[in-house]
Amino acid sequence: MVNLVKNLFAKSKKGIGIEIAPDRVNVIQLQKLRQGFKINQFFSEEVPEGIFHDGQIVDQPAMAEMLDRILAENKIKAKNIATAIPGREAVIRLVPVPAELNDEHELRDYINQEAGLYLPFPREEADVDYQRLGSVLDEDGIEKMQVVLVATRKEITDSYISTFQEAGLSLDIIEVSSFALLRTIRDKLQQFTSSEAAVLADLEFDSTEIAVVVDGVPQFSRTIAIGTFQIQSALSQAMNLPPSRNTELLQGMTIPVATNDAMGMATMGGTNPGTAAMVRVLGELADEIRRSIDFYLNQSDGLEIAQLFLVGPGSAIGQLDEFLMQRLSVPTSTVDPVESLAVQVDEDLIPPNLRSSLGVVLGLGLREA
């Protein structure tokens, strides 16, 4: 059985992490040092259009050939591989279970029986996994054990497994991308109390994954259909440039930050229509993040949002943290995954423009280090 969650911060045998994203395949191998980790190998290659769509692998033979070629060309031989499924394809729920269920077999049977109550699709179509958390008191003062339940459609997990098998590779771990990210920024999350929530915004190629995290565990997640491709498309259209899947242009852009709306409108109405187009799309993203935060807070008592963390390739846009902090009135910071983990890396191994996008693959690499 390939694990979807299996000990959120556990380590596995020496191997590699492989992230399959709509625009890139990232491969990483970490080495455990006496103190910390070192990136031994890292490779990244663009994914051609048509292989990945709406969070799913739609051309498995082409993706398998790409994986096989990347590993063969770089002489990588790994028996243990961890990969991740996009958050949009997963259901994550906190489930209270009877505290007396201490036997692992009894707990698994209980979760398998109750899982259907929490899924938007039939239980028989789902792959389900879980992880024990701590004890809590329910509204009647009865002690319960809290479990994080993770589920995906079997057709999604099967597509990943069969793709890797076709490439001659064996998966020992499949997890949800948000868990890999949590592992990467674990130290940053530990600064908050149980009454403080952190929001993780992962700005990927064609979407932004939002996760509200309390005590290191995702409490709420949502996918927003705005990513670097949508921002890039708005910029290209405004500047009369041909459409492109290459979003590296964004990493050289800086968003104007004003002290009030009047100044902001003046800036956006200036001589750069491309920047104005980007600001409009990012304003829509800010509104959706705000709706996600408000929805979660309306369901929770006594919690406050302490920090918004920006990760993913879109977080490299200049002053995006300040832009969102002004829009949302929430402390916001951009996370450099390499710096967050304090991993050692040769300067010429990872291009600076890719560092912001390594949160998921670094978290996967930690599972195999």
Salt bridges, closest charged atoms under 4 A:
GLU45 OE2 - ARG69 NH2 2.47
ASP54 OD2 - HIS53 NE2 3.23
GLU65 OE2 - ARG69 NE 3.77
GLU73 OE1 - ARG69 NH1 3.65
GLU104 OE1 - ARG132 NE 3.21
GLU125 OE1 - ARG153 NH1 3.11
ASP127 OD1 - LYS154 NZ 3.17
ASP129 OD1 - ARG108 NH2 3.57
ASP138 OD2 - LYS144 NZ 3.64
GLU175 OE2 - ARG183 NH1 2.87
GLU175 OE1 - ARG367 NH1 2.77
ASP206 OD1 - ARG88 NH2 2.86
GLU288 OE1 - ARG222 NH2 2.47
GLU288 OE2 - ARG291 NH1 2.62
ASP294 OD1 - ARG290 NH1 3.29
ASP336 OD2 - ARG355 NH2 3.01
